[in-house]
Amino acid sequence: MPGTVHPGPLELSGKLKEISERVRRLSYELHSSRFQYRDLAEAGRKYCQEFTDKHKVPVAYHCQDIPMDLDGLLALTLVRVIQEALDNAAKHSRAKLVRVELRGTPKEVTLHIEDDGVGFDVEDATLAPGLGLISMRERIALAGGDFAISSKQGRGTRISVRVPLQKPSASTAN
């Protein structure tokens, strides 16, 4: 087409390198081995700090009594919920502050994530084509836990998660 400027080989090469680096970074962030040597408390703290640095939205992170021997898959599940919730807050909420709280007891781990953003209609969001809320709910269901979300226009969003800690039964302890 006359007057159209096509990128040269050097420009295309630069774009390809940029895309390749983005894919590499995304793969690294999604890969579970990133959390394999960290406990849940540290993984959550680190992701909250990365989120604050990237999006310039402060995250008040509080963690208490998380067992050091927590199952790695359960820890990864909870970290993924934190990631998805924070990513949703960055994309949609216009929040000025997000709170993330992890608490452990001998029987369960609870996670609460709350933002002061614009909120949304939960029922409408459930029908939307995105996978964020669905994947969080399914992850927690697979872990045997409970997932609840509440939000109102102009009043922010709150996600509450409770996941039981499964202990070996007496018959497998022999």
N, C-alpha and C positions, 0 to 999 in steps of 0.2 A: 504494500500500500504506500503510495507516495507520501512523503513527509513523516512517515513513521520511523522512529529511531529504535533500532534493536540493540539490546545490550551486547557488548563485546565478550570475548572468551574470558578475559580477566574479571569482568563484572559478574559473569555467570559463575565463575569459579569461586569468587568471594561469597556469593549468595549460597552456593552449595555447601561451602565450609560452615557458614552461619547456621544453616538448617541442620547439618550434621551435628554441630555442637549442641544445638537445642535438643535434638533427639537423644544424644548421649546423656545430657544432663537430666532429661525427663526419665530415661531408663534407670539412671543411677538413683534418682529420687524414689522411683516406684519399686525398686528391687528390695526385697525383704532383708537381704544380708546387711544392708546399711544399719539395721537395728539389731543384728544378731549378737553383738557384744555389749550392748547397752541395756540397762534396765529401763522399764517403762517410764519411770520418773524422769530420767535423763533424756530419753528420746522425746518425750512430750515437751520438756523444757527447751530442748534444742530446736524443735520444729516451731514452737511459739516464738522463739527469738528470731529465727530465720523469717518467719511471717512478718514480724514487726519491722525487721530491717528492710524487707522487700516492699511492703505495702504502706509503711509509715503509719500503721494503726497499732497502738500499744495493746499488748495482751497481758492481762494480770493472771499469772499462772501460779496455782497453788496445788501442791501435791503432799499427801500425808498418808503414812502407813501402808505404802504399796509393798507387798512381799517381794523380797529380792529374788525368790525362786519362782516367780510368776511364769507360767507357761509362755514360751516365746510366741506361739501363734495367737494366744489371747492378747499379749502385749502388742503384737503387730496389728491385730484387729482394732484395738483401742486407738493406736496411733493413726491408723487409716481414717477412723471416724473423726479424730481431731483435725487431720489434714483436710478432709472433705468439708467439715463444718467451717473451718477457717477460710478455705478457698471460696465457699459459697458466700461467706460474709464479705470477703474482698470484692467479689463480683456483683453482689446484689444489695447489700445492706446499707452501705454508706455509713457504717458504724464509726464512732470515734473511739470506742473502747470495746474490747472483747475480754470476757473472763473465762478461764478454763480451770476447772477444779477436778482433781483426781483424788479419791479417797479409798483406802482399803480397810477391810475388816477381815477377821479370820474366815468369813463365809462369802464375801463378795467384794467386787470393785465397783465403785460408782464414778461416773463421769458426768459433769455438767458443763455445758458451754453456753454462754449467754452473751448477746451483743446488744448494744443500745441503738441499733440501726432503725431503718424505716419499717421493718416488719413486712409480713405478707399474709395472704390468705392460705392457710395450710391445705385446705381442701382443694383449692385451685392448683396449688403446686403439686399435689399428689397426682393430678391428672395431666400435668405438663410432661413433655417428652424427655426432660433431663433425667439422668440416672443418679444424681447425687444423693437425694433423700432415699431413694430405693436401695441404693448400694449400702448406705449406712444401716438402714433398717434390716436388710438381709444379712449383713455381716454379724450384727448383734444377735439376730435370731439363730444363726448357725452356731454361735457361741453359747446358746441357751439362755440368752439374756432378754431384757426388756428395753425397748427404745420408745421414747416419747418426744414429741416436738410440740411446742406451743409458740404462737406468734400472733401479733395483732398489728394492723396498720398503725404506724407511728410509735409503736411500743417495743420494737426489737423482737428478738427470737431467743428461745431457750430450748436446748436439747438436753434431755436427761436419759442416761444409760445406766442400767444395773446389770452386771454380769456375775453369776455365781462362780465361786472358785471350787472346782471339783476336786475332791480328795479321793484317793484310792479306796475302794470298798474293802471291807474286812476279808473278803474271800480272795482278793488279789494280793493282799499284804503277806500271805503265807509263803 
